Amino acid sequence: MDIRSEQIEAIVKEVIANMNKGSASTTVKAPAGAVPKTAKAAVLTGLEKFEIKEFPIPEIGDDEILVKVEGCGVCGTDAHEYKRDPFGLIPVVLGHEGTGEIVKMGKNVKRDSAGKSLSVGDKVVTCLVFKDDPEITMFDMNKVNVGAADCYGLTPDDDKHLNGWFADYILVKKGSTIFNVSHLDLDSRILIEPSAVLIHAVERAKTTGILKFNSRVVIQGCGPIGLICIAVLRTMGVENIVAVDGEQKRLDFAKEMGATGFVNFKNYKDRTELANGVKEAFGGYLADFAFQCTGSAVAHSNVYSFIRAGGGLCELGFFVNGGDATINPHFDLCQKEINLVGSWTYNLRDYATTFDFLKRAKAIGIPMEKLITHKYPLSQINEALQTNLKMEGLKIAIVNE
Ligand SMILES: [Zn+2]
């Protein structure tokens, strides 16, 4: 059979499948003949330069999975790599916030990393790759976070090339972690990876014992991370949330996500006045707990003044080295007895918890899908990254046709 007739067969099957979708409980699996011979991938070949290249889709091994990519979020990490190549990965297929549909599976693959069954047609996301120790399971991985393992979209190029989500297809190898998330819609699935960062941060915050039902919580920085933080807190019964940012548009968004008080730091001339602004927004009280969600050293210095004596702080804004911040250890930490925790990325268990968070956020009416402000096809990936660099919008995603 030549490629054309193969494609026609796939189209006919898809049309029939779509017709069947309306009729109650029929589960539709991807047609077996739908896999083409080649796949497109966006290869970062130089600074600020993606080229769309075509690679053969290899025969898959007994422990491998071929996934047809539906979409992938653009992360701040992608933007760093695109602009400066700090990880020295060029040439590389980026994209680690991706999701898609299983189109082919090796015969040894039966279940996902949480024990759920896997079959062709299931929607999946990948998490960490334990290339040195594929026997590690999610249940003894509590302390190891993403920084200690590989992940698709941030690994060096190999002879098959299909190892990042900014592509048509991705080849999931033995030793990878993969989750069946067929119960979530595409937008929710694109938001899993950034949301896992907040699930982890809130779990870190809970270790202080301060975060309680309806605590007063301040969120400093209303980019995607701060906004998702508000959503996570809302799903766990925290409703007294003050958002701090320098842009009115982002504060308006914080309101949609469920924040109840708003402070634009540009309206205050110094740290003391700004702290008073936060206090006023809580009706005369300082915060019990603060999440610092910006990469700004000044923001880190300021956030201590928003917190009451005995309160807590989770610093999660410094994903990369953002320089030194000045604090006064006596006044900011000791005298107030601040409980400080740092948070970075997530571990496997946080990842699985995130699926439940996204379901719950939807159930209580938090408009998570609005976080994805821009969608580009793969062919416009350079435009997508430029939009990210200009700090326009919130979450930018590549969505394949
Ligand atoms: Zn990311």
Residues whose N, C-alpha, C, O or C-beta is under 5 A from the ligand:
A	BS01	ZN	C75 E193
